[in-house]
Amino acid sequence: MTNSLQKSLCGYNIILASGSPRRREFFSSLGIEFTTISPDVDESYPPSLSHIEIPQYLSRIKARAVELHSEKDIVITADTIVCTQDEVLGKPSSRQDAIHILKTLSGGTHDVITGVTIRSANKELSFHCTTSVTFDTIEDMDIEYYVDTFSPMDKAGAYAIQEWIGEIGITHINGSYHNVVGMPMAQLYSTLKTFVE
């Protein structure tokens, strides 16, 4: 038995260019064969870009950094940012920065935006997905507990929705849960099939 994505991608070499273990787990769940690499790129971006444009721009930079060897190679990259109305919140630079970011998110709603790029030897397509996430007001003690007990340093916005702080702090999400984890799977599934048509 095969699913529709397996059928569409039969004969293609799928490359997930990401070091994220969460994205690798997602790809494994698709039932397709793939290889992984972690491109080393400069993740700075022009200050003129909008919040929606930033992760798409970064995902394109990552995709273009991967050398393709065959017309059957397809590389997939993604970048996720967390933003409030006024500020883009990336990965924290220190423990204190992680605490500051989480205090900023506490008691309010923010957007998680993932940009995805699919690239082959003769075609490139980028899209984005936005999910709104609402945090309850979180006590400072609980923020510090999370930062010291879990691993927020490699995560945009200094948190993972599937970890403890998501369980006790998030009251509402509007949009794709998987997008907040790091990859809008439903959108990727349908887009990948149309990409190879």
Buried (B, 14 or more C-beta within 10 A) or exposed (E): EEEEBEEBBEEBBBBBBBEBEBBBEBBEEBEBEBEBBEBEBEEEBEEEBEBBBBBBBBBBBBBBBBEBEEEBBBBBBBBBBBBBEEEBBBBBEEBEBBBBBBEBBBEEBBBBBBBBBBBBEEEBBBBBBBBEBBBEEBEEEBBBBBBEEBEBBEBBBBBBBEBBBBEEBBEEBEBBBBBBBBBBBEBBBEBBBEBBE
